[in-house]
């Protein structure tokens, strides 16, 4: 695997981890009736999820660049 693809996979993993943490915080605040805090964490989680998707797409493109052209 190319170094470029590997780095994108690692970044995607990091953002998924951050998203999961923020979803947990959102759930905790929602259960506690703190809906503004819950919304903040949910919004932040969504941003991390989108960023993770971007890195996943970049990793796929790096794979294609390395292996898809003949």
N, C-alpha and C positions, 0 to 999 in steps of 0.2 A: 504494500500500500504506500502511496506517496506520502511524504511528510506533510504536504499541504492538506490532503484529505484527512489524515490522522488528526491534525490540529483542529480541523473543523468538527470532527466527531467529538473530540474532547470538549470543545467549546459548547457544542450542542448539549452534551451531558451536563456540563456546569449550569447552563441556563435551565434545563429541565429540573435539576436539583433545586435551584432557586425558586422556580415556579411552584414546585411541590411544597416547599417551605411556606411560601406566601399563601397557597391554598389552605394549608393547615391553619395558619394565622387567621385567614378570613373565616374559616369555619368556627374557630374558637370565639372570635369577636361576634359573629352572627348569633351563635348560641347564647352569648352573654348580653345580647340586645344592643351591642355597640355597632350599629349598622353602618355608620360613616367609616369607622375603622375597617370594618369588614369589606366595604366597597373599595377602600384604598388598597388593601392587600389583594383583593380579587383583580383589580385593575393592574397592579404591579405584576401579579402572576401572569396575566395575559400578555403583558409586554415581554416577560422572560420566555414565555411559550413561543411567541412570534419570533423572537431572536433565535431561539433554539431551532425553529423551523428553517430560518435563513441559513444557519450553519449546516443543517442537514442537507439543504439544497446545494450549498457550496461544496460539501463533501461529495455529493453525487456527481456534480459537474467535474470535480477534480478526478474522480474515478473514470468518468467518460473521457476526459482529456488524455488520461494515461493509458486506458485500456480499450476505449471505444473506437479509436481511429486506426485504420489499417491501410 
